[in-house]
Amino acid sequence: MSKLPNAGTTIFSVMSKLAIETGAINLSQGFPNFPVDTVLTDIIKRKADQNIHQYTPMQGSGELLTAVSGLIENSYTRKVNTDSELLVTAGATQGIFTTIMALIETGDEVIVLDPSYDCYEPAVILAGGIPIRIPLDLNFMPDWDLIESKTNSKTKMIITNNPHNPSGRVWSESDFEALETLLFKNDQMLVLSDEVYEFITFDQKHLSANEREKLKNRSIITSSFGKSFHITGWKMGYVVAPEYLMTEIKKVHQFNVFSVNSVAQACLAEYISKTDVSTLGTFYKEKRNLFQQLLSNSKFKLDPCEGTYFQIADYSAVSSELDIDFCKTLTIKYGVASIPVSVFSANSQDNKKIRFCFAKDNDTLINAADKLCKI
């Protein structure tokens, strides 16, 4: 009997496979197609000959933990204890899974805001918890009255994602104030804050749980080196949490991973001080603006994009197909792969919207837009 009877191959794998089979331009799965920073590749070449190929300490190498704590302090003025509040993980997804397995018990309810990343619900189910899927509003922002109405004494956690995938929306100060009020009313609740796109915002600064005094002691924050440094294939991330929570998270981590890739840790420990994450927003804003400008004369209507490297597009003026079917048509017939937004929600609500990834080189974006504008 399956523990995840409703889980199949993820839509990201399905659409990327279809893109390969048809030779379509892949704007579906969220990964960059441009070269990695040569500063990092030079570090890799040099480090490969060093004695860094054995197990690191379970929570991460001392050098990387120190570098990450510095990054957090520089970005958010938060001083993190590297011994008790920080954990290096095999990607943010592993950090999320490990956190949920460590902190969620049978019967605990976990609020998931839809549309949501597809790794949240399965982890809750495997931990014996009950996912409570609550839709964001039509603008992909939290409806705090609705969220509060679904909260009770069994609610152990709320999973937040800011900047938000797939919509690209970014939370405001009032959203954090509402979240803090919710936690004040529910002493048992924790926040699992998915901030993997934290450095990719455009017209307003990212607000992080790292900065919120009322949230720090109740929050587990996941971050991604893969998203920040264009190295998604490395599957490297980290988790920040107060000691009483991190102690439990480490207990699970040591048995499902133990320690993370030693070479990657050594390289990142050096690279963090040689790169400037504050430039990421400008870098991706230029790509967002280019993609939006290229599609300005198309039949697609583009939603606001305030962060991440995803653009939501309404295709209702192009087709009446369901979004899953339209994405397949778009890939096979028109040569551009995308992701249907309905798959991110429990009710599969279809608003005729799809997601494009613009973390691509300019030629790829130009070629893809040329195809889309001919529809």
HELIX and SHEET records of a PDB file:
HELIX    1   1 ILE A   11  THR A   22  1                                  12    
HELIX    2   2 THR A   38  LYS A   47  1                                  10    
HELIX    3   3 GLY A   62  TYR A   76  1                                  15    
HELIX    4   4 ALA A   92  LEU A  103  1                                  12    
HELIX    5   5 TYR A  120  LEU A  126  1                                   7    
HELIX    6   6 TRP A  144  SER A  149  1                                   6    
HELIX    7   7 GLU A  173  LYS A  185  1                                  13    
HELIX    8   8 ALA A  209  GLU A  211  5                                   3    
HELIX    9   9 LYS A  216  ARG A  218  5                                   3    
HELIX   10  10 PHE A  225  SER A  228  1                                   4    
HELIX   11  11 THR A  232  TRP A  234  5                                   3    
HELIX   12  12 GLU A  243  ASN A  256  1                                  14    
HELIX   13  13 SER A  262  TYR A  271  1                                  10    
HELIX   14  14 ILE A  272  LYS A  274  5                                   3    
HELIX   15  15 VAL A  277  THR A  279  5                                   3    
HELIX   16  16 LEU A  280  LEU A  294  1                                  15    
HELIX   17  17 ASP A  323  TYR A  334  1                                  12    
HELIX   18  18 VAL A  341  PHE A  344  5                                   4    
HELIX   19  19 ASN A  362  CYS A  373  1                                  12    
SHEET    1   A 2 ILE A  25  ASN A  26  0                                        
SHEET    2   A 2 VAL A 336  ALA A 337  1                                        
SHEET    1   B 7 LEU A  86  THR A  89  0                                        
SHEET    2   B 7 GLY A 237  VAL A 240 -1                                        
SHEET    3   B 7 SER A 219  SER A 224 -1                                        
SHEET    4   B 7 LEU A 190  ASP A 194  1                                        
SHEET    5   B 7 THR A 155  ASN A 161  1                                        
SHEET    6   B 7 GLU A 109  ASP A 114  1                                        
SHEET    7   B 7 ILE A 130  PRO A 135  1                                        
SHEET    1   C 4 LYS A 301  LEU A 302  0                                        
SHEET    2   C 4 PHE A 310  ASP A 314 -1                                        
SHEET    3   C 4 LYS A 353  CYS A 357 -1                                        
SHEET    4   C 4 ILE A 339  PRO A 340 -1                                        
END                                                                             
